Amino acid sequence: MTRRVAIAVAVCLAASAAWGHTFPPVRTVVVQVERDAVVVMVGYRPGNGAPTDGIVARVGSQPKSQRLDAMREVMASLAMQPLVVAIDGRPLVPTSVRAKLGVEPGGGRPIVVVLVTYAIAPGTLSVTSREPRNTRISWQDRHSCRVDLDRAPTQDRWYTGVASFLLMVGPPCAPPRSGSSASPAR
């Protein structure tokens, strides 16, 4: 009899420990510098438990026909909420915003990917997060020739836990002429 009790207690303790796991929110930011704009892609997955339950409750109060749009808006807002994209300290206004919803494998938590485009002038581009512990940032120059690659952080590398990410952005360069040689004439 004592063996059965010990097994039952062990199973209960293991189950409660497994149910007790918490996962924080995760925000992944990719900054892509292009000739005429900066495109910021933000992937976001809320923390499990109360944060996800709160999102579902907010959306659940909407009429059925509006729930998908409400979920997209709530999730996109949460993804972007702690982020500020600015040039020389002045926040930028998006020229376009698109969001796509999904569910993490296994159906546990909702996820969203937000694609935001900003027109930019030369200056110091900053992406600032009020939640640096849950944010990781990477960047790429899409052959824009606007970023001094020798003075910029390494491209295609994840920077985790940074409150502010900076890039010096120059003026747009002229697109290469077709048929022209890359080397000067001698």
N, C-alpha and C positions, 0 to 999 in steps of 0.2 A: 504494500500500500504506500509506503513512504517513497518508493521509487517513482510511482505514478505521480505523486504530488510534486516531487522534484522535477520531473519532466514537464508537468503542467506549468510550474512556476518558471522554468527555463524558457518554455515556449512563449509565455506571456511577456517575460522580460525582453526577449529577442524581438517580439512583434512590436512592443511599445517603443523600443529603441529604433526600429526601422521606420515606424510611423513618425518618430520624433525628428527625423532629419529635416533640416531646413536648407533651402537653397536661396541665395540672395538674387536680386535682379542682376541681369547681365546686359550691358550696353556696349555694342561694338560700332565704332565710328571709322569710316574710311573717307578720307578727303582726297578728291581727285581734282588736280589743277589742270584746266584746259585753256586753250587760247583766249576764249572770250568769257569764261565763267569758272566758278568752282562748284563742283557737284559733291554733296555730302550724303553718303549712304549710312543710315543708322539702323542697326539691327537691335531689337530690344525684346527681352523675355523677362516678365516680372518675377519677383520672388514667389516661392510657393506658399501655400497656406493663406493667411489673411490678405496679402496683397492681391493674389489672383482671385480669391473669393470676393474681394471688394469690387474688382473690375467686373466680374460676372454679375454681381448684384446691381451695379450701376446700369449695365446694359440690359439686364433682365427686366428692369422697370419700364423699358421702352415697348411700344407696340411691336408685335412680331415682324411686321413688314419693315421696320426701321432698325432692327437689332444688328444686322450686319454692318450697316453704315455707322451706327453708334459705336460698335466695337472697334471699327477701323479708326474713327475719330478719337476715341478714348485712348486706344493703344498708341496712335501716332503722337498724341499730345504728351503721354507719359514718356515716350521715347525721346522727344525733343525738349521736354520741360527743363532739365538741368543744364542744357547746352546753350551757349551763346556763340554765334559765329560773327566775327567782327573784322573790320579793317581799321587799323589805327585806333582801336578802342570804340569805334562806332558800330553798333549792331547792324548787320545787314538784313534787308528784307528779301524774302525768297521771291524768285521769279516764277518758280513752279514747285509744287509739292505733290508727290504721289506716294501712296501707302498700299502695301499688300500684306494681308493677314495669313497666318498659318497656325498650326498646332505642332508643338514639339513632338518628336517620335514617342509613341506610347500614349499620346493624347492628354498629357498632364497639364501643360500650361500653354496659353496662347502666346504667339510670337508675332512680331510685326517687323517689316522692313520699310523704312521711309527713305525716299529719294528726294532730296531738296537741292534745287539749283539756285545759285546766287550770281548776279553780275558783280564783278569786282573791279576796283581801281587799283593802281599800284599802292603798295604800303605793306604794313605788317598784318598778315592774316592770322587771326587767333581763333582757336576753338577752345572754349573754356567750359569745364564741367563742374557743377556744384556737387557732383557725386563721383569724385575721382576713383574711389575704391571699387566701384562697379563699372568703370568705363575703361575701355582700351581703345587706342587710336593708332591708325596707320595712315600713310599717305602715298600718293603717286603723282608724278608729273606726266601727263599724257602728251608728251612732245610739245608742250606749250611754249617752251623756252622762256617762261616767265619767272622761274625759280632758279636762284643761284645754287646749283646742286653742290658746289664745293662748301658752301656755308650752311646748308640745310641738314636737318636730321636725316639719317639713312632712310631711303624709301623701302616700302614693302617689309617693314619691321613693325612689330606691335609694341606700343608704348603703353604700359599699364600703370594706373595710379597717378597719372599726371593731371593736375588741376587746369593747366593751360598749355596748349600746343601751339607753337609759333612757326610761321613760314614767311620769309621776305618774298613778296610778289612784285615783279617789275611790270613795266608796260607791255601790252601785247606786241609781239614781234610780227614782222611781215611773214606771211606764209611763203614757203619756198616756191620759186617759180618753176613751172614744169619745163623740163628740158635743160635746165641750168646745171652746171657742174658744181659739185660740192667744194672743189679746190679752186683757188684763184688762178687766173691765167698768168703765164710766165712770160 
